[in-house]
């Protein structure tokens, strides 16, 4: 049995997922990171060790279950899950084909459901928590000119997250969502770095990956023990 709490984090090799991994490790969590491609793998291994780095495509059936079992075989427990992956696509509805919609759904929604399904028993045993990544403005159900399919997948994830939170609360498992706004970082979509877009943010600036990571850390911590089924926006007022 590990002495420190154990978290499984998807999308750990880069961007916001990597920021979350580093923050949680700094707070004493044993971080098991999942990455799909080889990009960033060596950096993860150097940071966490080969036994805590898992290469898997969580959009594939059964992949999430295999990763969870590998973590449990190594640690004997699982206290937290962070689903920080999700394909992004920018295009008008008329420019978004069926294959793209299906890909966004698998990456953002189905992979999250699979990950919780795989981790459910372990989280119930530990009284753990899960955090899923949305995007700013979901609660407003506003139309999107260029990110309709992506936002639709995240909106489905929001409804599913709230429903799963309702189901799991009696078992001592807390489930929430964090929804970043405009967070410029290496590898982010080009529009994330658009000065005109950033100028429209009420706070007057883009966010930092570390600010998103701090929110995730809080939602996993005992300080958020009475927070269930909530969507915490880290967006500087964007899309209010």
Secondary structure, DSSP 8 states (H G I E B T S, - for coil): --SS-EEEEESTTSHHHHHHHHHHHHTT-EEEEEESSSTTHHHHHHHH-GGGEEE--TTSTTHHHHHHHHHHHHHS---EEEE-------B-GGG--HHHHHHHHIIIIIHHHHHHHHHHHHHHHHT-EEEEE--TTGGGT---SSBHHHHHHHHHHHHHHHHHHHHHHTTT-EEEEEEE-S---TT--GGGG-HHHHHTSTTSS---HHHHHHHHHHHHSGGGTT--S-EEEESTTTT-
